[in-house]
Every structure is written in structure tokens, then in C-alpha cells.
Amino acid sequence: MRVVNTALPLLHGDSVVPRGTRTEIFRQIFDVFLLLGTVVGVVVVSYTVYNAVKYRDGNGEEERGEAFDPPELGELPSSSGGGRKLFLSLFLSTVIIASLIVWTYGTLQYVEANSPAEDANALDVEVVGYRFGWTFVYPNGHTSTELRVPSGRAVELHVTSKDVFHTFGVPGLRVKTDAIPGQHTDTWFKPDGTGTYEARCYELCGAGHSQMTANVTVMEPAEFREWYESTGNETTDGSASNASDATNASDATNASDATNASSIAVRVATGGGA
């Protein structure tokens, strides 16, 4: 069973906090929750079925015995030991939940604070969100609307926005962080295989929110190196026209919003209503 093979070793290594790429870490968190949830679910359902069968409605005192004394409404059954089973189950549940919270919090702290992207070999890319698209700026000044990265190498993203709040996310790579105007938020990922993923905006930002996507292409290291060396301080991949069109659309939207707000304010002030 894959869950047992991946989750249990976390409790016997040098640290209970998983290590690896973001994808591996979040998969291990999922596996641990799935394993414990399955165990708890089996115990709860089994105990429920056992009691349902044990205390099922019979044909009278013959089946239960004359000593059976059904509890009154609001009274704890005498067979429960005065509520000891109830308090024991609550205590164990509290311990399990508290342990999961502490362990998950520690894992997320590692993800954010001890990223392998701090390696000198990490690729730094600035991500700029705008209504309604993404621009990626590489260290050599190359700008593109498609993010290309090498496989097996840590990638550090510095995310910001030029207009409103956005959230940059790539579900396939377990990457997600806010894009805030005037600020940079940092996140990282380390792809372990080639492929094409989709980056999306996960914060409602206007009429074109659902179309605010970008391709993320993970390439072989040699292929990426060849592509990167062919770029320079210029904008390619249609980025200039796309960014210009998006900027114009964003300015038009802002102007339209401002005009509508002004019109409503005038009508309210003159008693015309909204």
C-alpha cells in the first residue's frame, strides 16, 4: 500500500518533518492525513456497527436478559463506566488533532523558510501580475508571458502585481502565493520532471479573471540552457503585444469603473437614486 510506505517512514527518520520538493512534501502531508483518517474512520465505523448490533431491538427480555436496565433520557449508560469511554475518546481525538496541527505547521514553516531555492544555483524569476495576465522576468532581462524552467533545479519566484490583488498558483507544482501591488512575496518549487502546467489567478480580480492563465513549461536542463542563452534583454513570445493589450484593457476597465462610480455618486447626490 503506497500510503503506508510513504507515510510511516516520516516517523522514524532524523526528523518528523518531511523533506524534498514541494510536490513531495505536500504529497506526504496528504498521505499522513489519509492514513490516519482511514484508521480513525475504520475504528469509529466498526465501533458504531458493533454497538448497533449489540443493542439492536429484540423480541423482549428473553434476548437481553432480565438484568437489562435501559438508561433514561439524558442518563449515561452504566456499561460505559460513568462516561470514561466518552472522555477517553475525546482525549485521544484532541491529542491526534493537536499533533497533526503542530506537525503540519512545522512542515509548512520548512516549506516557506528553508527552501532549496536558497541554493546559489537556483533560478530567480520575477512574476508580475496584471489584469488579466502574467509577465515573467528572467535575470538576464528577458521578459515572457510563458514561464520556462529547467527540470531538477530549484526556482525562486518573486511575485508582485501592477494593479490589483492577484494570487499566482500552479496546482500541478503545488505553488501558490499572493501578488500584491507594491510588494513582493517569495515562493519556490523544484520540478522533478518535464511537462507543461497551467498557472492561474486564484483571486477574483475582474471580468477577465477566468482567462488569467499562463503556461509553465518544464524543460530538460540542456534544452533550457540552450533556450536561455538565445534570449536577452528583450521581450519575446508575443509578450509585448499581450502585455500592452492587457494593460490597455486594464486601464479601460479602471476608467469605466471610475466613470460608473462617479455617475452613481452624482445621481445619489441629486436625489436620483442608484
VEXNUZA-892678 format. One record per residue (C-alpha): x, y, z; residue number from 1. Coordinates in pm, 1 decimal, decimal comma. Layout:
<nodes>
NODE       px       py       pz   i
NODE        X        Y        Z NUM
...
</nodes>
This chain:
<nodes>
NODE       px       py       pz   i
NODE      0,0      0,0      0,0   1
NODE    155,0    328,0   -112,4   2
NODE     18,3    533,6    179,0   3
NODE    183,5    311,3    440,0   4
NODE    513,7    300,1    251,7   5
NODE    538,5    678,5    218,9   6
NODE    381,1    799,5    540,6   7
NODE    521,9    570,9    810,1   8
NODE    894,9    638,0    738,3   9
NODE    831,8   1003,2    830,4  10
NODE    802,0    897,2   1193,6  11
NODE   1133,6    708,1   1205,2  12
NODE   1383,7    931,7   1026,1  13
NODE   1609,0   1205,3   1153,9  14
NODE   1312,7   1442,3   1161,1  15
NODE    936,1   1407,8   1165,7  16
NODE    917,2   1696,0    917,4  17
NODE    925,1   1567,8    556,9  18
NODE   1189,9   1692,3    316,8  19
NODE   1207,1   1722,2    -60,4  20
NODE   1036,5   1923,4   -330,5  21
NODE    706,4   2099,8   -270,2  22
NODE    523,0   1826,3   -459,6  23
NODE    680,8   1553,6   -246,2  24
NODE    618,0   1739,3     80,7  25
NODE    250,1   1807,1     12,6  26
NODE    200,3   1450,3   -112,2  27
NODE    345,0   1320,3    215,0  28
NODE    117,9   1551,3    416,9  29
NODE   -178,7   1417,7    221,3  30
NODE    -65,7   1057,9    275,6  31
NODE    -35,9   1104,6    652,8  32
NODE   -382,0   1261,7    677,9  33
NODE   -526,4    989,9    455,1  34
NODE   -367,1    712,8    662,0  35
NODE   -478,3    849,9    999,5  36
NODE   -821,3    939,9    864,7  37
NODE   -865,5    586,0    735,0  38
NODE   -759,7    431,9   1067,6  39
NODE   -989,5    660,4   1269,0  40
NODE  -1274,2    600,8   1025,1  41
NODE  -1239,1    223,1   1046,8  42
NODE  -1233,6    235,2   1430,0  43
NODE  -1536,5    465,8   1453,2  44
NODE  -1745,9    276,8   1198,8  45
NODE  -1653,5    -60,9   1348,3  46
NODE  -1744,0     52,6   1699,3  47
NODE  -2069,5    203,7   1575,2  48
NODE  -2167,8   -116,5   1394,4  49
NODE  -2073,1   -323,9   1700,0  50
NODE  -2298,9   -120,1   1929,2  51
NODE  -2578,9   -110,4   1674,5  52
NODE  -2577,1   -490,2   1659,4  53
NODE  -2530,0   -536,6   2034,2  54
NODE  -2813,6   -303,7   2132,4  55
NODE  -3046,7   -372,4   1841,9  56
NODE  -3417,5   -403,0   1909,9  57
NODE  -3503,5   -763,5   2001,3  58
NODE  -3815,3   -959,0   2085,8  59
NODE  -3815,6   -873,0   2453,8  60
NODE  -3634,6   -951,8   2774,7  61
NODE  -3563,4  -1308,6   2664,7  62
NODE  -3280,0  -1199,4   2436,2  63
NODE  -3124,5   -936,5   2662,4  64
NODE  -3178,0  -1096,4   2999,3  65
NODE  -3382,8   -970,0   3287,2  66
NODE  -3084,8   -771,5   3422,1  67
NODE  -3100,3   -528,2   3128,6  68
NODE  -3180,3   -181,7   3257,9  69
NODE  -3226,0     67,8   2973,6  70
NODE  -3098,9    418,8   3059,0  71
NODE  -3336,2    709,5   3097,3  72
NODE  -3325,6   1005,4   2862,6  73
NODE  -3009,3   1206,2   2937,0  74
NODE  -2860,2    933,8   3155,0  75
NODE  -2523,3    779,3   3065,2  76
NODE  -2540,9    402,6   3015,5  77
NODE  -2399,8    218,5   3317,2  78
NODE  -2193,5     -3,8   3087,1  79
NODE  -1989,1    299,2   2977,3  80
NODE  -1811,6    319,6   3312,1  81
NODE  -1963,4    652,0   3408,6  82
NODE  -1852,1    826,3   3091,2  83
NODE  -1491,3    706,2   3095,2  84
NODE  -1513,7    581,7   2737,2  85
NODE  -1652,6    916,5   2625,7  86
NODE  -1378,1   1117,0   2795,6  87
NODE  -1112,0    876,5   2669,1  88
NODE  -1230,9    915,7   2310,0  89
NODE  -1237,6   1295,3   2344,4  90
NODE   -885,0   1293,6   2491,1  91
NODE   -744,6   1073,6   2212,3  92
NODE   -916,9   1284,4   1946,6  93
NODE   -769,5   1601,2   2095,2  94
NODE   -419,1   1451,3   2102,2  95
NODE   -441,7   1333,1   1740,1  96
NODE   -578,1   1663,3   1608,8  97
NODE   -329,3   1875,1   1807,2  98
NODE    -40,4   1657,2   1685,8  99
NODE   -149,8   1692,5   1323,9 100
NODE   -180,3   2069,9   1359,0 101
NODE    168,4   2105,0   1511,9 102
NODE    326,1   1866,7   1259,1 103
NODE    159,5   2033,7    960,5 104
NODE    254,2   2380,9   1085,4 105
NODE    617,3   2274,3   1126,0 106
NODE    616,4   2126,8    776,6 107
NODE    475,0   2444,4    623,0 108
NODE    734,1   2650,1    808,9 109
NODE   1003,6   2437,3    646,0 110
NODE    845,2   2482,4    305,9 111
NODE    846,7   2861,1    335,7 112
NODE   1160,8   2928,3    541,8 113
NODE   1407,0   2656,5    441,0 114
NODE   1356,0   2629,9     70,5 115
NODE   1618,7   2466,6   -151,1 116
NODE   1577,5   2775,4   -366,4 117
NODE   1831,5   2943,9   -137,0 118
NODE   2093,0   2743,3   -324,9 119
NODE   2320,5   2963,7   -534,1 120
NODE   2220,7   2758,0   -837,2 121
NODE   1852,6   2848,2   -800,4 122
NODE   1682,4   3029,4  -1086,8 123
NODE   1531,8   3364,0   -982,4 124
NODE   1226,7   3478,2  -1177,2 125
NODE   1013,1   3783,4  -1112,8 126
NODE    640,7   3727,0  -1168,0 127
NODE    427,5   4034,0  -1238,4 128
NODE     51,1   4002,1  -1240,8 129
NODE   -177,9   4242,3  -1423,4 130
NODE   -536,2   4239,9  -1537,5 131
NODE   -551,3   3987,9  -1698,6 132
NODE   -221,7   3806,1  -1746,1 133
NODE    122,5   3724,5  -1612,1 134
NODE    468,3   3850,9  -1709,1 135
NODE    786,4   3660,1  -1620,1 136
NODE   1116,4   3849,1  -1597,8 137
NODE   1440,2   3647,6  -1601,4 138
NODE   1776,4   3754,3  -1451,7 139
NODE   1912,1   3849,6  -1796,6 140
NODE   1620,9   4088,7  -1853,6 141
NODE   1426,1   3857,5  -2081,9 142
NODE   1050,9   3902,3  -2044,7 143
NODE    788,5   3648,4  -2144,7 144
NODE    427,4   3551,4  -2086,4 145
NODE    533,7   3187,7  -2058,2 146
NODE    739,5   3057,7  -1768,2 147
NODE   1014,1   2817,5  -1877,1 148
NODE   1222,6   2640,9  -1613,0 149
NODE   1470,9   2350,8  -1607,6 150
NODE   1386,2   2015,8  -1453,7 151
NODE   1565,5   1924,2  -1131,8 152
NODE   1662,8   2282,5  -1046,9 153
NODE   1512,5   2498,5   -774,9 154
NODE   1316,3   2800,8   -895,9 155
NODE   1263,5   3106,4   -673,7 156
NODE    965,4   3322,4   -767,6 157
NODE    932,0   3685,7   -660,7 158
NODE    566,4   3767,4   -717,9 159
NODE    405,3   4111,1   -736,5 160
NODE    120,7   4293,6   -910,8 161
NODE     98,0   4617,6  -1106,6 162
NODE   -270,7   4691,1  -1044,6 163
NODE   -494,9   4490,0   -808,3 164
NODE   -458,0   4188,8   -579,9 165
NODE   -396,5   3858,2   -758,5 166
NODE   -292,0   3510,6   -645,1 167
NODE    -41,7   3319,2   -856,0 168
NODE    -81,9   2942,9   -844,8 169
NODE     33,5   2632,0  -1032,1 170
NODE   -163,7   2335,6   -889,9 171
NODE     47,1   2074,2  -1068,0 172
NODE    361,8   2203,1   -895,4 173
NODE    196,0   2281,9   -559,0 174
NODE    284,1   2650,9   -585,9 175
NODE     57,9   2932,9   -469,5 176
NODE    122,6   3281,7   -333,5 177
NODE    -31,2   3629,5   -332,9 178
NODE     54,0   3900,5   -585,2 179
NODE     23,9   4232,8   -402,5 180
NODE     76,4   4575,8   -561,0 181
NODE    391,0   4742,6   -428,6 182
NODE    514,9   4427,2   -251,8 183
NODE    695,9   4104,6   -340,5 184
NODE    604,0   3766,7   -199,2 185
NODE    853,2   3484,2   -242,2 186
NODE    784,0   3119,8   -309,4 187
NODE    970,1   2830,3   -469,3 188
NODE    933,6   2496,9   -637,5 189
NODE   1164,0   2229,9   -775,5 190
NODE   1018,7   2033,3  -1068,8 191
NODE   1129,3   1671,9  -1087,4 192
NODE   1017,5   1601,4  -1442,8 193
NODE    943,2   1770,7  -1773,3 194
NODE    595,5   1875,1  -1875,4 195
NODE    358,6   2166,0  -1928,5 196
NODE    148,6   2308,0  -1645,5 197
NODE   -104,5   2588,0  -1619,4 198
NODE    -64,9   2889,0  -1393,3 199
NODE   -384,0   3063,1  -1290,6 200
NODE   -503,9   3355,8  -1083,4 201
NODE   -686,2   3241,1   -770,5 202
NODE   -817,8   3577,6   -653,7 203
NODE  -1118,7   3736,0   -821,5 204
NODE   -975,0   4041,2   -995,4 205
NODE  -1223,5   4147,4  -1261,5 206
NODE  -1419,0   4041,9  -1567,2 207
NODE  -1124,1   3858,7  -1725,3 208
NODE  -1026,2   3664,8  -1411,2 209
NODE  -1107,1   3323,0  -1557,7 210
NODE   -881,9   3390,3  -1858,5 211
NODE   -584,4   3499,1  -1647,4 212
NODE   -364,1   3197,6  -1721,6 213
NODE    -10,8   3123,8  -1837,5 214
NODE    183,4   2818,3  -1947,0 215
NODE    460,3   2681,6  -1724,9 216
NODE    695,6   2461,1  -1926,7 217
NODE    947,9   2239,0  -1750,4 218
NODE   1234,2   2157,2  -1987,3 219
NODE   1536,3   1932,6  -1984,4 220
NODE   1836,5   2121,8  -1836,6 221
NODE   2033,1   2118,8  -2163,1 222
NODE   1729,7   2231,0  -2363,0 223
NODE   1657,8   2509,0  -2114,9 224
NODE   2021,3   2624,1  -2120,6 225
NODE   2015,7   2646,0  -2499,2 226
NODE   1689,0   2840,4  -2493,8 227
NODE   1804,5   3073,7  -2216,1 228
NODE   2132,4   3155,5  -2391,2 229
NODE   1935,9   3256,7  -2700,1 230
NODE   1739,3   3517,3  -2501,6 231
NODE   1848,2   3854,8  -2379,4 232
NODE   1719,2   4186,9  -2260,1 233
NODE   1417,3   4178,0  -2484,8 234
NODE   1053,3   4072,9  -2485,4 235
NODE    951,3   3772,2  -2693,4 236
NODE    675,7   3511,6  -2722,0 237
NODE    428,3   3787,6  -2801,9 238
NODE    471,7   3931,5  -2455,2 239
NODE    493,3   4291,3  -2566,1 240
NODE    167,1   4290,9  -2758,0 241
NODE     -8,5   4077,4  -2496,9 242
NODE    110,1   4291,7  -2208,2 243
NODE     23,2   4608,8  -2396,9 244
NODE   -324,3   4480,4  -2482,8 245
NODE   -379,5   4367,2  -2125,6 246
NODE   -257,7   4698,7  -1986,6 247
NODE   -487,4   4890,3  -2219,8 248
NODE   -776,0   4664,4  -2124,1 249
NODE   -694,2   4712,1  -1757,1 250
NODE   -678,4   5091,9  -1798,4 251
NODE  -1007,5   5086,7  -1987,4 252
NODE  -1168,4   4877,0  -1713,8 253
NODE  -1038,5   5109,4  -1443,4 254
NODE  -1163,7   5413,4  -1633,8 255
NODE  -1503,0   5250,3  -1684,9 256
NODE  -1527,7   5161,9  -1314,6 257
NODE  -1435,3   5515,8  -1216,8 258
NODE  -1691,0   5661,4  -1460,1 259
NODE  -1965,3   5434,3  -1330,5 260
NODE  -1881,1   5518,6   -968,1 261
NODE  -1882,7   5889,3  -1047,1 262
NODE  -2216,3   5861,3  -1227,4 263
NODE  -2373,2   5677,8   -934,0 264
NODE  -2238,9   5936,1   -688,2 265
NODE  -2386,4   6221,0   -893,0 266
NODE  -2726,4   6055,1   -911,7 267
NODE  -2728,2   5985,2   -538,4 268
NODE  -2626,3   6344,8   -460,3 269
NODE  -2905,6   6485,1   -681,5 270
NODE  -3165,8   6252,7   -531,1 271
NODE  -3192,4   6038,4   -842,0 272
NODE  -3102,0   5715,4   -657,7 273
NODE  -2859,0   5446,1   -765,7 274
</nodes>
